[in-house]
């Protein structure tokens, strides 16, 4: 798990693709967020038990638990106010609908641009 501390706003990035971690870091670094990175759903749930972030950027296709399962588990555990944004290469209407139905607050399609990611984050969290 990699963490970078800059200010009190924390975003947990959950993705098994290290290239995605690097891209998110580059795209959001100048906002000064505390970015935390984990590689699967189980690690995400463990991290959130220890430190509740302001937002989760959540991939769907991951080993052990997919992003839909992670989102459902978080909502079932009472994290109703936690902002969850799906970031995924799955972009069919059914995938986006399911993401919102299980409790996601937004959906960013991979590959995403700097402005797409920043705009979605800024809708829900302020620097």
N, C-alpha and C positions, 0 to 999 in steps of 0.2 A: 504494500500500500504506500503510495507516494502522496505527501501532503505539502502544500505551499501556503504559508500564512502571510496574509497582507492586511485583512481587516475582518470585521465581524460577520460579514455576509459569506456564508459557506455554500458551495455547490459541490455535491457528490456526483462524480461521473462514473457510471457503471457500464463498462463495455469490455469485452474480452479482446478487443483489437487495440493494441498499444499505439498504432498509428492514429487512431481516433483520439486517444488520450492526448497525444502530442498536438493534434490539430485544435482540439478544444482549448488546450493551454495557450496556444499561440493566438487564437481568436479572442479569448477573454482576458488575457493577461493584463492589458492596460486598464481594465475596470477595477483591478485591485481586489478581486474576490479571493477568498481562501478556497482553493481548488483541491479536492481530495479525489483520489482515483482508486477504484477497485475493479477487479476483472470478472466477477460473477455475482449472481444474485445472492448467494449465501453470504459472501463477504459484505455485500451491501446491507443486508439485514443486520449482520453483526456490527457493522460500523454505525448504523443508525441507532442501535441500542445504546451504544457508548456516547455518540455525539450526533444530535439531531441537526441536519443541515437545513438551510433555508430553501434549497431546491435540489432535486435529483434529476440529472440527465441520464436517461435509462434506455439502453439498447434492448431490443426484443430478442434477437437470436443469440443466446448464450448457453454454455453448458450448464448442467445441473438444474437450474431454474431459468425459465425464460422471463423476459421483462414483464409480460402480462401477469405471470405468477407472483413476481416480486411486488408489483403494484397492488395486486389483490391482497397479498399478505400484509403490506403496509396499511392499507385501508382497513382491513379486518383487525389489525392491532391498534386501531384508534388514531392513526396519523392522517386524519381527515383534512387538516389544514396544510399539510406538506405539499408543496408544488412539485409535481412529477411531469416532466416533459420527455416523451419518447423520442429517441433519435434512432432511426432505423432505415435500412435499405428496403424494408418491406413497405410498399407504398400503395397497395391495393386499397380500395375504399373499405373493404371488409376489415383490413388490418387497422386502419385509422379509426374506424367506428369501434372496433373491439378495444383499442387503446383508451378511447374516451369512456366507453362503457365500464371498464374495470377501474376507472378512477383517475385516468391521466388528465392533465390540465392542458396539454398541447402535444404537438407532433411535428417533428422536423425530419424531413426525408434526407437520407444519405444518398449521394454526397451532398453536403450542404455548403453554402457559401458563408463567409464571415458575417455578412449582413443578415442572412437568414437566421443564423444562430443567435447573434446579438439581439436582433429584434424580438425573437421569441423569449429570450431570457429577460430583456428589458420590460416585456409585458407583465412579468410576474415578480421581478425583484429589481430593486433600484440600487445603484452603486453608492 
